[in-house]
Amino acid sequence: MTPIVLIPARMASTRLPGKPLAAIAGRPMIVQVLDRAREAGIGPVAVACAEPEIAAAVAAAGGTAVTVPEDLPSGTDRIARALARLDPEGRHDVVVNLQGDLPTLDPALLRAVLLPLANPANDMGTLVAEIATAEEAEAESVVKCACAFREGEAVAPALYFSRRAVPWGAGPLWHHIGVYSYRRAALARFVALPASPLEGREKLEQLRALEAGMRIGAARVPHAPFGVDTPADLARARAVLEKGIHA
């Protein structure tokens, strides 16, 4: 595999406007995410951004930014557009989509998201961590992945994703972490697909892939990182990174 890591970012957050440039431990948040991706050491890293302010912050940190149209429907569309500009020759056969609001991400998680693609049957890879509390299981903001790991397995098929606690019955529940790896052909297919019925119902883009018959492998990791969506999240991220700890 020859991966490239692409980070979609835009300023238009409803709950935390301008969050890619929010200062965390002396650096803009998008630069902190860029640093985590560089630390993973799996391949080149670039930011697919909608605004020149983000591109300028990335360039000032020695990074690569590609400006793409702001009206693209999703972050996945942004990385597909950026990939076409960065690598028209097709040198990179795997694309990692890293959200731009995970500044405390452990770089090891980016290495783990490549594991599902060791199986040639998988079109995409993602991450899950076991849910630890009833509150986490009940929260609609925590997306659950219906999957089951046999003893000793690090990767299992992702069968469904929901904001409700699935599957029913005794056994672990899995918190889905929105970091993805795509085979390049799978990414091209995904962005060409129309939005699907279950995607619209659950408000979960990855269901489009499953409804189209694409296979997603889920790699289990020890814990889920937290995304920065609110001022309270931002304060938490600042506290974590000022101590130099990934979470």
Buried (B, 14 or more C-beta within 10 A) or exposed (E): EEBBBBBBBBBEBEEBEBBBBBEBBEBBBBBBBBBBBBBBEBBBBBBBBBBEBBBBBBEEBEBBBBBBEEEBEBBBBBBBBBBEEBBEEEEBBBBBBBBBBBBBBBBEBBBBBBBBBEEEEBBBBBBBBBBEEEEBBEBEEBBBBBBEBEEEEBBBBBBBBBBEBBBEEEEEBBBBBBBBBBBBEBBBBBBEEEEBEBBEEBEBBBBBBBBBEBBBBBBBBEEBBBBBBEEEBBEBBBBBBEEEEBB
